[in-house]
Amino acid sequence: MAVDLSLSAGATIKVPARSVRLELDRRGGPEVDVCAVLVAGSGKVRSDADFVFFNQPVHPSGAVRVSAGLFTASLPEVEPDIETIVLVGSVDTGAFPDIAELRLNISMEPGDLVAEFVPNLAQPVTAMVFGEFYRRGGEWEFRAVGRGWDSGLAGLVTSYGVQVDDEPDLGAAGTSGGAEESDSKPSRALGLLDRALELQAPLAERHVDRLRRNRPDATPHQIVGRLNAELRAATISAGVGVGAAAAAPGVGTGVALAASGGEAVAFLNATVLYILARAEAQGIKIDDVECRRTLVMAIMLGDAGAKGIGQVAERTGQHWARQIVRGIPQAKINAINRVLGPHFVTKYGAKKGVIVLGKVVPFGIGAVIGGAANGLFSQGIIKAADRAFGNPSQSWED
């Protein structure tokens, strides 16, 4: 389809108040991570939740989402006190001049391409404001910007009020190396998991409610099917998959996956959201953070995770997820987490951007979250969740 308009830096267009999509078309050079900063009338974010990036790929409102090379927004759902959505790109290695060609394609539902923008790649920077959606006179407009940021992604988002405590958690954007971290960094690694749990737990119930509102006649079985499809899509878009010699965790063998830090953290968040939303769809309320941690770690470790629960709690069996909530004492839950936790994520390398799962787990699972682009790993998560939760009901009354 022909593009209606090629934008130059500073140009603006009116945008209908419906779902919009901005997709990067890149040729050569480093991968570009897409982020969004939702800004209030003060010119600042209201809180760090208004920064949407690979470690927090969905805004709490559900209106804005990012994934690999893609930004989507449902403009009618954007909260009224948000006046501007700043679209940002960053690279983990090299700089924007290393990219041969980059084009931003802007489209509206149902997929009509309405404009394109080619930013100036000659700027020797690692972060850039691509453009911004903003309110004007009760309507939405888009402005092409293309301005590089000398202080990198951390400096860029800090200028909008985002608190950045540790730049490597933003994918080490703009960093220049240094020794790879030690293989024994459980506090940092588990911090990534806990951060994902903190971010995704409040979204899980709202996400299931939104799916039910969109499909009022859908059964739990159909909602779970939708969650499965979303996880597969998130896995593929994040560039996460399984190496040729690997097997999915639900089968009970080791899984070798390799990815950039941004891809890995995005996958971790997508997986946590999937597991918690699936529990919600199947009527399992998990309010305790330790129970959530057990559930997520055990499912991501597949058969080995279930075996670990059985060894510590001295009971599991088929469809064991409900036992975590109803049948296993809190002391046992804590003991399970002490066994699984220190080995769950054994390495997060700020330089290479890898997360290694359970390489020395007592039950023999070794996994590196990584970047081969296929969905076999997500299918292993789905199979492990099937074993944990059982088949979803055909009725909400069951």
Buried (B, 14 or more C-beta within 10 A) or exposed (E): EEBEEEBEBEBBBEBEEEBBBBBBEBEEBBBBBBBBBBBBEEEBBBEBBBBBBBBBBBBBBEBBBBBBBEBBBBBEEBEEEBBBBBBBBBBBBEBBBEBEEBBBBBBBEEEEBBBBBBBEBEBEBBBBBBBBBBBEEEEBBBBBBBBBBEEBBBBBBBBBBBEBEEBBBBBBBBBEEEEEBEEEBBEBBBBBBBBBBEBBBEBBBBBBEEBBEEEEEBBBBBBBBBBBEBBBBBBBBBBBBBBEEBBBBBEBBBBBBBBBBBBBBBBBBBBBBBBBBBBBBBEBEBEEEBBBBBBBBBBBBBBBBBBBBBEBBEEBEEBBBBBBBEEBEEEBBBBBBEBBBBBBBBBBBBBBBBBBBBBEBEBEBBBBBBBBBBBBBBBBBBBBBBBBBBEBBEEEEE
